[in-house]
Amino acid sequence: MIGLLDSLKIGAGAILGAALFAAPAYLYGVRAGKTAAATAALEKTVEILRERKLTDEMVSGMSDDDLCRALGGVLNDGRCE
């Protein structure tokens, strides 16, 4: 028969073994999550910059009158108001 002290040693060993396995797995998961979040943020930033570039190109090619109309202004005597 296994004595009470031996049972406690086996239980403590099992808990210690589980902790030694769980800690690196947890840290790996945290790092993978941070990497995924950083990648998603970078992709979103690139998408926004591409859209902004298209908008800038479109606005740069507009005349004053076209820009005034696009912004909701009204031409009155050749002046945008």
Secondary structure, DSSP 8 states (H G I E B T S, - for coil): ---HHHHHHHHHHHHHHHHHHHHHHHHHHHHHHHHHHHHHHHHHHHHHHHHHHHHHHHHHT--HHHHHHHTT--EETTEE-
